[in-house]
Amino acid sequence: MNILVIGSGGRECTFAWKLSQSDKCENLYIAPGNAGTTAYGENIDINPNDFDQLKSHVLDKKIGLVVVGPEDPLVNGLHDYFLVDEDLRHIPVIGPQKHAAQLEGSKEFAKEFMYRHNIPTAQYKSFTRETLQEGLEFLEEMKPPYVLKADGLAAGKGVLILENLDQAQKELQEMLGNRKFGDASSKVVIEEFLDGIEMSSFVLTDGKDYVILPNAKDYKRIGEGDKGLNTGGMGAISPVPFADETFLNKVEQRIIRPTVEGLKKDGIAYVGFIFIGLIKVGDDPYVIEYNVRMGDPETEVVLPRVKTDLVDLFAAVADQKLDGFELELDERSATTVVLVSGGYPEGYEKGKEIHGLGEVSDSLVFHAGTQLKDGKTVTSGGRVLAITSFGGDFKEALKSSYRNIDKICFDKMNFRKDIGFDL
């Protein structure tokens, strides 16, 4: 089978690495890919949102399976584009249709879905530019910290948690009045703050049944001790030490199962990953948010722990045969540490040559913001590399990741030295 992976980050590099190991994968293409994905397949210079170009490539290369990495093409209707096209509708797409992708594309849509199906989540209200004054007054009724979420897609940076009322009101004005996050903040969800520790669950569903992938915990803030600005993710570990069998059973019974059943009850066709951002409050799980794809950098610790052939798993999804499908997992802990460009998540320079990649041993290197230039691997994004390692526990795995990071360098390279600090 010829397979197309759509996307260019660390998540897609990990998918390419895993899919290339299957003897059922004949030719692998990544659109547009990065410097790292060239080790596993052929990069194709196509924008993931250029559906017509994707169609031409899919037909030309006789693609039999499409795996969508990022959320944008899903929210923009890539799966729907395939389903209504006579030439494409027979080709399985791993990723939900446009309506279902609103679980990530709209915070309000997700909140309404959770309320409708009694899925535990924080109390909330939504506001627009026209109801800005009501939003300012609503904040005065709440207790700090104040949680403001841009309703739409904001590249993982549209959530603000603020301690000060005046600052929260100013930020609400910036989001709604001055469109701080563009169209993403044309509507803002204000919700109660839940005090607990966060983690993520990952589910793959064929629309009828589901399998639960390894759980993970990521670290979003740029600074150690979870200080500073939000990023796309600075590191992750799997499994999560505090998520014992009792807690994970609650997650499945109260959240995962009602989510999949709720989609069916609402008549929302859903084929693909459901990434559930959770918070453990006391001994109980609550949903912070849904994403309609795998996480990044969580994919870099989740997929390496999956021993099952990924092509077999996706084929079961495409054929709606997930019922009874059993994943084989690596019981070891996996950790990943993300190396980022200096200045990220604000302004940063690109084109910095990366040295030492050939020196890495006993760790996996997944490329994110990299490209090949004149035969050299250089930086091309904020998050550059993810260094993944195994160990008997997350501390042992982290030692291996940090040991190998010492062998890698590029100008102004930055990373967090405290991944797992709160565990």
Beta strands, then each sheet from edge to edge (+ up, - down):
strand 1: 2-7
strand 2: 27-32
strand 3: 42-43
strand 4: 63-68
strand 5: 93-94
strand 6: 124-128
strand 7: 146-150
strand 8: 159-162
strand 9: 187-191
strand 10: 197-205
strand 11: 210-212
strand 12: 217-218
strand 13: 221-223
strand 14: 227-230
strand 15: 235-238
strand 16: 272-281
strand 17: 284-291
strand 18: 333-340
strand 19: 364-367
strand 20: 370-373
strand 21: 376-379
strand 22: 383-391
sheet 1: 3+ 2+ 1+ 4+ 5+
sheet 2: 6+ 9- 7+ 8-
sheet 3: 11+ 10- 16+ 17-
sheet 4: 12+ 15- 18+ 22- 19+
sheet 5: 13+ 14-
sheet 6: 20+ 21-
end
